[in-house]
């Protein structure tokens, strides 16, 4: 029977031939996941043998990763804002960039010190935004919407695992249609969203892990990638309070096209948050009183 060390070496070699980066680390991570051990065990007991059944299962995981399937879907987990989220191919894998949106919402609400503000997460997916905000702002009320029943199921599981289930209302429906059914007109303090924003021409430029495995409904935003922003800006005026906010994550090069949409509207751009590469990543709009 092969040892831990031999298994990692074989897995890394297979990944290397498929062009997978960080092949040895990936092989080790998959082995840890399969055996239910931590990295310390992996390093200090590298001569320990693996039984044949586990070894065959490990090689299958290696082959799936070599074919491009994301590690997160193989392990079923992704860290976000220091929390462990369940993920499946039904939901987008949470990205570190979305943490800038979390930070912005927290700054807005902690600065206002409101009692029980209402936050709505549009297109919640894994629930990473809704769950994190519910935990970080325990006095808030949170609604999470998604058009996918499968995605909402994952979001609910994450909320339950992370002890936020009692502070989030999950509603199924397209974009803001669930808000209409619930009578939330003019009631939302912050409308938050990481909408699909990849344009038609950007499809081929995506990594195969993203293009071939993550849900297309969570990735692609129409021909120019801006379809969902148009709807958020248009429909959002009905549900956000006067003086309330729309906070959205955006893609590269979308700052000007999106801000141009708000000219002559009630939305005022009040802040542009940049990521670690100084690229505009999160836009914050305030709904003014003007008509």
C-alpha positions in Angstrom: 0.0 0.0 0.0 1.3 3.5 -0.8 2.3 5.9 1.9 1.1 9.5 2.3 4.3 10.8 0.9 4.1 8.5 -2.2 0.5 9.4 -2.8 1.1 13.1 -2.7 4.1 12.7 -5.1 2.0 10.7 -7.6 -1.0 13.1 -7.3 1.3 16.1 -7.8 2.9 14.6 -10.9 -0.5 13.9 -12.5 -1.7 17.5 -11.8 1.6 19.0 -13.1 1.1 17.3 -16.5 -2.4 18.9 -16.7 -1.1 22.3 -16.0 -2.5 22.7 -12.5 -0.8 25.3 -10.4 0.4 24.5 -6.8 0.2 20.9 -7.7 1.8 19.5 -4.5 -0.3 21.7 -2.2 -3.4 20.7 -4.1 -2.6 17.0 -3.9 -2.0 17.3 -0.1 -5.3 19.3 0.4 -7.3 16.6 -1.4 -5.7 13.8 0.6 -6.3 15.7 3.9 -10.0 16.1 2.9 -10.4 12.5 1.9 -8.7 11.1 5.0 -10.1 13.6 7.4 -6.7 14.7 8.7 -5.0 18.1 9.0 -1.8 19.3 7.3 0.3 18.6 10.5 -0.7 15.0 10.3 0.2 15.0 6.6 3.7 16.4 7.3 4.6 14.5 10.5 3.3 11.1 9.5 4.2 11.0 5.8 5.4 7.4 6.0 1.9 6.2 7.1 0.3 3.9 4.6 -3.1 4.5 2.9 -5.5 1.6 2.4 -6.3 0.6 -1.1 -9.9 1.9 -1.1 -8.9 5.4 0.1 -6.0 5.4 -2.4 -8.3 4.7 -5.4 -10.8 7.4 -4.2 -7.9 9.8 -3.9 -6.7 9.1 -7.4 -10.3 9.8 -8.7 -10.2 13.2 -7.0 -6.9 13.9 -8.6 -8.3 13.1 -12.0 -11.3 15.3 -11.5 -9.0 18.2 -10.5 -6.7 17.5 -13.5 -9.8 17.8 -15.7 -10.4 21.3 -14.3 -13.0 20.8 -11.6 -12.4 23.4 -8.8 -10.9 22.2 -5.6 -13.8 23.8 -3.7 -16.3 21.6 -5.5 -14.2 18.5 -4.7 -14.0 19.3 -1.0 -17.3 21.1 -0.7 -15.9 24.0 1.2 -14.6 27.5 0.8 -13.4 30.0 3.3 -14.9 33.5 3.2 -14.4 36.3 5.8 -12.9 33.7 8.1 -15.9 31.4 7.9 -16.2 28.0 6.4 -18.9 27.9 3.7 -20.4 24.8 2.0 -20.3 25.1 -1.8 -21.6 22.9 -4.6 -21.8 23.4 -8.4 -25.2 25.0 -7.8 -23.5 28.1 -6.3 -20.7 30.5 -7.3 -17.5 29.9 -5.3 -17.1 32.9 -2.9 -14.2 35.2 -3.7 -12.0 37.3 -1.5 -13.0 40.4 -3.6 -16.5 40.1 -2.3 -15.2 40.8 1.2 -14.8 44.4 0.2 -18.6 44.6 -0.2 -19.0 43.1 3.3 -16.7 45.8 4.8 -18.5 48.6 3.0 -22.0 47.5 4.3 -20.6 47.2 7.8 -19.1 50.7 7.7 -22.3 52.2 6.4 -24.5 50.6 9.2 -22.1 51.0 12.1 -21.7 54.6 11.2 -25.4 55.2 11.3 -26.1 53.1 14.4 -29.6 52.3 13.3 -31.9 50.0 15.2 -32.7 46.8 13.3 -31.7 48.0 9.7 -33.0 45.9 6.8 -30.4 44.4 4.5 -31.4 42.6 1.3 -28.9 40.4 -0.5 -30.0 39.9 -4.1 -28.8 36.7 -5.7 -27.4 35.2 -2.5 -25.9 32.0 -4.0 -24.0 30.3 -1.2 -25.3 32.9 1.3 -21.8 34.2 1.9 -22.9 37.9 1.9 -26.2 37.4 3.9 -24.7 35.0 6.5 -21.6 37.1 7.1 -23.6 40.3 7.5 -26.1 38.6 9.8 -23.2 37.5 12.0 -21.3 40.8 11.9 -24.4 43.0 12.4 -26.5 40.9 14.8 -29.0 43.7 15.3 -29.9 43.8 11.6 -32.7 42.0 9.7 -31.5 40.2 6.6 -33.4 39.0 3.5 -31.6 36.7 1.0 -33.1 36.2 -2.5 -32.2 33.9 -5.3 -33.9 32.5 -8.4 -32.4 29.1 -7.8 -34.0 26.7 -5.2 -30.8 24.6 -5.1 -28.7 27.7 -4.3 -31.2 28.7 -1.5 -30.9 25.3 -0.1 -27.1 25.7 0.2 -27.5 29.2 1.7 -29.9 27.9 4.3 -27.5 25.1 5.3 -24.7 27.6 5.6 -26.8 29.9 7.7 -27.7 26.9 10.0 -24.1 25.8 10.3 -22.9 29.3 11.1 -25.6 30.0 13.6 -27.4 32.8 11.6 -30.5 30.9 10.4 -32.8 32.8 12.8 -31.8 36.2 11.5 -32.2 35.6 7.7 -35.3 35.3 5.7 -34.8 33.3 2.4 -37.0 34.1 -0.5 -37.0 32.4 -3.9 -37.6 34.5 -7.0 -36.0 36.5 -9.8 -34.0 39.4 -8.5 -36.3 41.7 -6.5 -39.7 40.0 -7.3 -39.8 38.3 -3.9 -39.7 41.8 -2.3 -42.8 42.8 -4.2 -44.7 39.8 -2.8 -43.5 40.6 0.7 -44.6 44.3 0.7 -41.1 45.7 1.2 -41.6 48.9 -0.9 -39.5 51.7 0.6 -38.4 49.6 3.5 -34.8 48.5 2.6 -31.9 50.3 4.2 -29.2 48.5 2.2 -29.6 46.6 -1.0 -26.5 44.5 -1.6 -25.5 42.3 -4.5 -22.7 40.6 -6.3 -24.6 40.1 -9.6 -23.5 38.2 -12.7 -21.3 40.6 -14.6 -19.2 38.7 -17.2 -20.0 39.9 -20.7 -20.5 37.8 -23.8 -17.0 38.5 -25.1 -15.4 37.7 -21.7 -16.6 34.1 -21.8 -13.5 32.6 -23.5 -11.1 34.6 -21.3 -12.3 32.9 -18.1 -10.3 30.2 -16.5 -11.7 26.8 -17.4 -12.4 26.1 -13.7 -14.8 29.1 -13.8 -16.2 28.8 -17.4 -16.8 25.0 -17.4 -17.8 24.4 -13.8 -19.4 27.4 -12.0 -23.1 28.1 -12.7 -23.5 30.3 -15.7 -26.6 32.1 -14.3 -24.3 33.5 -11.6 -21.6 34.5 -14.0 -23.0 36.0 -17.2 -24.8 39.4 -17.2 -25.9 39.7 -20.8 -24.1 40.9 -23.9 -22.3 43.7 -22.1 -22.4 42.2 -18.7 -24.6 45.0 -17.3 -28.1 43.6 -17.5 -28.4 43.0 -13.8 -27.1 46.5 -12.9 -29.7 48.1 -15.1 -32.4 46.2 -13.2 -31.0 46.8 -9.8 -30.8 50.5 -10.4 -34.2 50.6 -12.0 -36.1 48.4 -9.6 -34.1 49.3 -6.5 -35.7 52.8 -6.3 -39.0 51.1 -5.4 -37.6 49.2 -2.4 -34.7 51.2 -1.0 -35.6 54.0 1.6 -34.9 57.6 0.8 -31.3 58.0 2.0 -30.8 54.2 1.8 -28.0 52.5 -0.2 -27.3 50.2 -3.1 -23.9 48.4 -2.7 -22.8 46.3 -5.6 -19.6 44.4 -6.6 -18.5 45.2 -10.2 -16.1 43.7 -12.8 -13.1 45.2 -14.4 -13.8 48.2 -16.5 -17.4 48.6 -15.4 -17.1 51.7 -13.3 -17.9 54.2 -16.0 -20.7 52.3 -17.8 -22.5 51.7 -14.5 -22.2 55.2 -13.1 -23.3 56.6 -16.5 -26.6 54.7 -16.0 -27.4 56.8 -12.9 -27.2 60.2 -14.7 -30.4 62.0 -14.2 -31.7 59.4 -11.7 -32.1 59.5 -7.9 -29.0 57.4 -7.4 -25.9 59.3 -6.2 -22.5 57.6 -6.3 -21.0 58.2 -2.9 -18.1 55.8 -2.8 -15.9 53.7 -5.0 -14.0 50.9 -3.1 -10.9 49.5 -4.7 -9.3 46.1 -4.2 -5.7 45.3 -3.4 -4.7 46.0 -7.0 -6.4 49.4 -6.8 -9.1 48.2 -9.2 -12.6 49.6 -8.6 -14.5 46.7 -7.0 -17.5 47.9 -5.0 -19.8 50.9 -5.8 -22.0 52.5 -3.2 -25.0 54.5 -4.4 -27.3 56.6 -2.1 -31.0 57.1 -3.0 -31.6 60.8 -2.9 -34.9 62.7 -2.2 -34.9 64.4 -5.6 -37.3 63.2 -8.3 
